[in-house]
Amino acid sequence: MSYTRAHLAELGLTLWRSRAASAAEVESVADVPESVPVPVSEARPAQTAPARPSTPPPQAPAEAQLSADRRDEEEAAAARRAAIARMDWAALEAYVKSQSRGDAQQAVFGVGARDARVMVIGEAPGAEEDRRGEPFVGRAGQLLDQMLAAIGLSRQRDVYIANICKFRPPNNRDPRPDEVAQDMPYLQRQIALVQPDLLIAVGRIAAQNLLGSEQPIGRMRGKPQHFGDARLPVVVTYHPAYLLRSPREKAKAWVDLKRARSLLTVSA
């Protein structure tokens, strides 16, 4: 059977020939099979560019300066903490009282026996504490004294009282994390100087910051808690100001105080 170029084109087939083929060969081809293989050009493998070693982008001058400033701040803060950790009572009190913050009238350093077996830790001074320079005064202070007396303790003789923050926050708001971080070295040094057998954290702010916890006070109460590398026992209870607003919670506070008394008995 003979096929012409036209016939092959109708079948969708292409006839490949050399440039030297004659015109007659092109016009009439004898015995061409019905299926003519179509040559396919060999695909060249894709050229893959060699991977370039990844290098971090150069740090912008502003970013480099910010990193250097942050490093300087961290080093200065570490040096400050180390200096505070070496202070005696006189140097520590003088240093704290020489500081100022916002519109607070003065630093509220602490009060009580400096060789006490118990330290009571509050949150921050209120308006009256700020005015008088002493923690836990007014009605809340009176209730605290009654709570301590119920387990045989005296503010003047058996207890040292201090706050997480030494300065009153504006409008009696909760102290900010940066304010707590600024004043925590003072409290840590006070604890190291007193060397108490027990800490009583009164109120959510004091308990959370002392224990590094975000739990509500109801979950921290009644559980074994400890502070620092020395594993100093901590009893968590409600703040006297809260108990004045919620007198029904006084029964729970009494349970906490009895637990404090039992811990002191064990350590005696």
C-alpha positions in Angstrom: 0.0 0.0 0.0 1.3 3.4 -1.0 1.0 6.6 1.1 1.5 10.2 -0.1 2.6 13.1 2.2 -1.1 14.2 2.2 -2.3 10.9 3.4 0.2 10.9 6.2 -0.7 14.4 7.2 -4.3 13.4 7.6 -3.2 10.6 9.9 -1.3 13.1 12.0 2.0 11.5 11.1 5.2 13.2 10.1 7.6 11.7 7.6 11.3 12.4 8.4 13.8 12.4 5.6 17.2 13.6 4.9 17.8 16.7 3.0 19.3 14.6 0.2 16.0 12.8 -0.5 14.6 13.3 -4.0 11.3 14.9 -4.7 9.9 11.6 -6.0 10.6 9.9 -2.7 8.8 12.6 -0.9 5.7 12.6 -3.1 5.2 8.8 -3.1 6.4 6.4 -0.5 6.0 2.7 -0.9 5.0 0.4 1.9 5.1 2.9 4.7 3.7 1.2 7.8 0.5 2.5 9.2 2.2 3.7 12.4 5.3 5.7 11.9 7.4 6.3 14.9 8.0 9.9 15.6 11.5 10.6 16.8 11.6 12.5 20.1 14.5 14.8 20.8 16.4 13.7 23.9 15.6 15.9 26.9 18.7 17.4 28.5 18.8 17.1 32.3 18.0 20.3 34.1 21.0 22.2 35.1 20.9 22.7 38.9 22.8 25.6 40.2 25.1 24.6 43.0 23.7 25.5 46.4 25.3 28.6 47.9 26.3 28.4 51.5 23.7 30.3 53.6 25.1 33.2 55.5 23.2 35.3 58.0 22.3 38.7 56.8 24.5 41.4 58.1 23.1 43.0 61.3 21.8 46.5 60.8 23.6 49.2 62.7 20.4 50.0 64.7 19.9 46.3 65.6 23.6 45.9 66.6 23.3 49.0 68.8 20.1 47.7 70.4 21.8 44.4 71.2 24.8 46.1 72.7 22.5 48.4 74.8 20.6 45.4 76.1 23.8 43.6 76.9 25.0 46.6 78.8 21.7 46.8 80.8 21.9 43.2 81.7 25.4 43.5 82.9 24.6 46.6 84.9 21.6 44.8 86.5 23.7 41.8 87.4 26.3 44.1 89.0 23.6 45.9 91.0 22.2 42.6 92.3 25.6 41.5 93.3 26.3 44.7 95.2 23.0 44.6 97.0 23.7 40.9 98.0 26.8 42.1 99.9 25.1 45.0 101.9 24.6 44.9 105.6 21.4 46.3 107.2 22.6 49.9 107.4 23.9 50.0 103.8 20.8 48.3 102.5 18.4 50.6 104.3 20.3 53.7 103.3 20.4 52.6 99.7 16.7 51.7 99.4 15.7 55.0 101.1 17.9 57.0 98.7 15.8 55.8 95.8 12.6 57.3 94.4 9.9 56.2 92.0 7.0 58.0 90.4 4.9 60.0 92.8 5.6 57.9 95.9 6.5 60.0 98.9 9.2 57.6 100.2 10.5 54.1 100.2 8.8 51.7 102.7 11.8 49.6 103.8 10.4 47.2 106.5 9.8 47.0 110.2 10.1 44.5 113.0 12.7 42.2 114.6 15.7 41.7 112.4 16.4 38.3 113.9 12.8 37.1 113.7 11.8 33.5 113.1 9.0 34.7 110.8 8.9 37.2 107.9 5.5 38.5 106.7 5.7 39.5 103.0 3.1 41.9 101.6 2.7 43.3 98.1 3.2 47.0 98.0 2.6 50.1 100.2 -0.8 51.8 100.2 -1.5 55.4 100.7 -1.1 55.3 104.5 2.0 53.2 104.3 3.5 55.6 101.8 2.8 58.5 104.1 4.2 56.9 107.3 7.0 54.9 105.7 5.9 51.7 107.4 4.2 48.5 106.0 0.8 47.3 107.2 -0.6 50.2 109.1 -4.2 51.3 109.4 -7.1 48.8 109.7 -5.3 46.2 107.6 -2.2 46.5 109.9 -4.4 46.2 113.0 -6.0 43.0 111.7 -2.5 41.6 110.8 -1.4 42.2 114.4 -4.5 40.3 115.7 -3.8 37.4 113.3 -0.2 37.2 114.5 -1.2 37.4 118.1 -3.6 34.5 117.6 -0.6 32.2 117.0 1.5 33.8 119.7 3.6 36.2 117.6 4.3 40.0 118.0 5.1 42.5 115.3 7.8 44.1 117.4 9.3 40.9 119.0 8.8 37.9 116.7 8.2 39.1 113.1 9.8 41.1 110.4 7.5 42.7 107.9 8.4 43.8 104.4 6.8 44.2 101.0 7.6 42.8 97.5 7.7 46.4 96.3 9.2 49.2 98.4 7.3 52.0 96.7 3.6 52.7 96.4 2.3 52.3 92.8 0.1 55.1 91.5 -3.5 54.9 92.5 -2.8 51.7 94.5 -2.7 49.6 91.3 -0.9 46.2 91.3 2.9 46.6 90.9 4.1 46.0 87.4 6.6 43.2 86.6 9.4 45.7 86.1 8.7 47.3 89.5 8.8 43.9 91.2 12.1 43.0 89.4 13.6 46.4 90.5 12.8 45.7 94.2 13.1 42.0 94.5 16.9 42.1 95.2 16.1 44.3 98.3 13.7 41.7 99.7 16.0 38.8 98.9 18.7 40.5 100.9 16.4 41.2 103.8 15.5 37.5 103.9 19.2 36.6 103.8 19.9 39.0 106.7 17.0 38.0 108.9 17.4 34.2 108.2 13.8 33.3 109.3 12.5 29.9 109.8 9.2 30.7 107.9 7.8 33.1 105.4 4.1 34.1 105.4 3.0 35.5 102.0 -0.2 37.6 102.4 -2.2 38.3 99.3 -2.0 37.1 95.6 0.7 39.6 94.5 3.1 38.7 97.2 2.5 34.9 96.9 2.8 34.8 93.1 6.0 36.9 92.9 7.6 35.2 95.9 6.9 31.7 94.5 7.2 32.5 90.8 3.7 31.2 90.2 0.6 32.4 88.2 -1.9 30.3 90.2 -4.7 32.0 92.1 -4.2 32.3 95.8 -6.9 29.7 96.4 -4.8 27.0 94.7 -1.6 28.0 96.5 -3.1 28.0 100.0 -2.7 24.8 102.1 0.1 23.3 99.9 3.8 22.9 100.8 5.6 25.9 99.3 9.2 26.9 99.4 11.4 29.9 98.6 14.9 30.0 97.2 17.7 27.5 97.1 17.5 27.0 100.9 13.9 25.7 100.4 12.5 28.1 103.1 8.9 27.1 104.0 6.2 29.5 102.8 2.7 29.7 104.0 0.2 31.5 101.7 -2.8 33.3 103.1 -5.2 36.1 102.3 -4.3 39.8 102.7 -5.8 41.5 105.7 -7.3 44.2 103.5 -9.1 41.4 101.6 -10.3 39.8 104.8 -11.8 43.2 105.9 -13.8 43.2 102.6 -14.6 39.4 102.8 -14.9 38.5 106.5 -16.3 35.0 105.7 -12.8 34.1 104.5 -11.3 34.6 107.9 -11.9 31.0 108.8 -9.6 30.0 105.9 -7.0 32.4 107.0 -7.2 30.9 110.5 -6.4 27.5 109.0 -3.4 29.0 107.3 -2.2 30.6 110.5 -2.5 27.3 112.4 -0.4 25.6 109.7 2.2 28.3 110.2 2.3 27.7 113.9 2.7 24.0 113.4 5.7 24.5 111.0 7.3 26.8 113.6 6.8 24.1 116.3 8.5 21.5 114.1 11.5 23.8 113.3 12.0 24.9 116.9 
